Amino acid sequence: MRIGVPKEIKANEYRVALVPAGAAALVQHGHEVVIEGGAGEGSGFSDDLYLEAGATILDTAEEVWATAEMIVKVKEPIEPEWSLIREDQLLFTYFHFAASEPLTRALMESGSIAVAYETVQLSNGELPLLTPMSEVAGRLSILEGAKYLERFYGGRGLLLGGVPGVLPAHVVILGGGVVGTNAAKMAAGFGARVTLLDISLPRLRYLSDVMPANVNLLYSNRYNILEQIEQADLLIGGVLLPGKKAPSLVKREDLKRMLPGAVIVDVAVDQGGCVETIYPTTHENPIYEVDGVIHYAVANMPGAVARTSTLALTNATLPYAITLANKGWKAACLEDPALLLGLNVVHGDVTYEGVAEAFDMEFVEPEAVLSR
């Protein structure tokens, strides 16, 4: 199979979907790898390294899209790329379809096959291709939140960990999954006062065993959320419903309860966000203010630490990419239930229920498309 890796063109996106070691592995399996020139530079991988690994460098993205049977990316195709997608072409990347109806319809109209990193799911519920970036984004959310708490940016002018005689900042985290757990660890390490809310009592019990003493755990309900955001200096949104739009837990009217200059970092923005007033921003213009509260909503947060993110992501995605290339998408999905759950759009049909629900579209069972 010919696998293509175009350069990411989303604003300030420096990650790449395949490192030279991954290209070499695919070549060793008998596949051809074509890389757009400069695709790896943002993560510190030169074209020469890909050439040494046995890949071919092409001058333009158009050439990569036109010749590859499978496209491997990091972020979802954005509008300038939609016309390049070919019928029957396999795309393997993050899509977050439930947050974008235009993207969903573009992939449906293309007749391609979309396997989404974020919905590949193991039998124990783990999301192996989302976890690495959730780890990065969770930790990064605290670094960014700490920065925008500075007075220069309109924040409350607080040092996250305080100093002797001055209380540390209060960090409230919605969701105790991978994002929330990593955010809590990072915030606790800085010495902040941390409150983490989740709706799963088993998860809270587990976290009580592994979290440091300055992380308090609280059952998540509307009353407790409102009580906590009134005290929050930094609010982290880390709620995830796999493949579905995130629930809106903080309403527009709730912002009036928050402290002036408080900061919200909504990591769930990729899935529509769990704060009603959130909308995606970029690394160039990451923040905006609503009712005196700073909102940070960069939709590709891990791109800021591209080297770390690329290595973490490709460690997880490469085995699945090799399986798809070796067996083809139908056989791979038939043999691996986790990959089957990654099928989101196939030849114009929506094959992931959460995406169909988001836009009131017809849902087609993924097993049905495999039998065609």
Number of C-alpha atoms within 10 A of each C-alpha: 18 17 26 30 27 27 24 24 16 17 13 16 22 25 30 30 25 29 23 20 16 21 27 22 16 26 19 12 13 13 19 19 26 25 27 22 21 20 25 28 15 20 20 16 17 16 20 14 16 24 17 13 20 21 23 18 20 17 12 14 20 15 16 26 23 13 15 23 19 25 23 23 22 26 22 20 22 15 12 8 13 15 14 16 22 20 16 15 21 24 26 25 22 21 27 25 29 24 21 17 14 12 19 22 15 18 28 20 16 19 19 21 25 27 26 25 29 21 28 25 20 14 8 6 10 14 19 18 24 21 19 24 23 24 20 23 28 29 22 22 31 25 16 16 25 23 18 27 24 17 12 10 14 18 23 21 18 22 18 26 19 15 10 7 6 10 15 19 25 22 29 28 31 25 21 24 20 24 29 28 22 22 31 31 20 18 29 22 12 18 20 21 23 24 20 24 23 21 14 14 13 10 12 18 11 11 18 14 9 11 15 14 11 16 22 17 19 17 15 18 12 10 8 12 19 17 12 21 23 15 17 23 29 31 25 29 27 30 28 22 12 19 25 21 25 22 16 15 19 20 14 14 11 16 21 14 15 23 19 16 24 27 31 29 28 27 28 27 26 24 23 24 28 24 24 16 15 23 17 18 19 17 17 9 10 16 19 16 15 12 15 17 22 24 26 28 27 24 24 24 26 26 27 18 17 20 19 16 23 25 17 17 24 21 15 16 21 21 14 19 21 19 17 21 22 16 13 15 22 16 14 19 22 15 12 14 14 21 23 24 23 23 25 31 28 24 18 17 23 25 25 26 19 20 26 23 15 16 14 9 12 14 17 17 14 22 15 9 15 14 8 6
